[in-house]
Amino acid sequence: MIFRADDSTEALKRKASIFILTVMALAGLLATILHAFEPQPHLLSRVIPPSSAIFSVVCCTC
């Protein structure tokens, strides 16, 4: 799909998706930091938040 600057609906969709992915990346980063300070976190608590943050950043830059 080719992005045209004059199509306001597509621009709004792009801005909304970038906003959502940015919030997801920040939430994943915050969850990663909080779980790092837990004495004995579950394995999934150490895997899922960083992977979701990385996924969001990769998708946001594409």
C-alpha positions in Angstrom: 0.0 0.0 0.0 1.3 3.4 -0.9 0.8 6.1 1.6 -0.4 9.4 0.2 -0.1 12.6 2.3 -3.4 14.0 1.1 -5.5 11.1 2.4 -6.5 12.3 5.8 -8.1 9.0 6.9 -4.9 7.1 6.2 -2.8 9.7 8.0 -5.1 9.5 11.0 -4.8 5.7 11.0 -1.0 5.9 10.8 -0.8 8.4 13.7 -3.2 6.3 15.8 -1.2 3.1 15.2 2.1 4.9 16.0 0.6 6.3 19.2 -0.7 2.9 20.3 2.6 1.1 19.5 4.5 3.9 21.4 2.3 3.4 24.5 2.8 -0.4 24.2 6.6 0.0 24.1 6.6 2.3 27.1 4.3 -0.1 29.1 6.6 -3.0 28.2 9.6 -1.1 29.3 8.0 -0.1 32.6 6.8 -3.7 33.2 10.4 -4.9 32.5 11.9 -2.5 35.0 9.3 -3.3 37.7 9.8 -7.1 37.2 13.6 -6.7 37.4 13.2 -5.5 41.0 11.0 -8.4 42.1 12.8 -11.0 44.3 11.5 -14.1 42.4 9.5 -13.1 39.3 7.9 -15.8 37.1 9.8 -16.6 33.9 7.0 -15.2 31.7 7.2 -11.9 33.6 10.8 -11.6 32.4 10.2 -12.7 28.8 6.9 -11.2 27.7 7.3 -7.5 28.6 10.7 -7.0 26.9 9.6 -8.9 23.9 6.4 -6.8 23.5 8.4 -3.6 23.9 10.9 -4.7 21.2 8.0 -5.8 18.9 6.3 -2.4 19.4 9.5 -0.5 18.6 10.2 -2.6 15.5 6.6 -2.2 14.3 6.6 1.5 15.0 9.7 2.2 13.0 8.5 0.3 9.9 
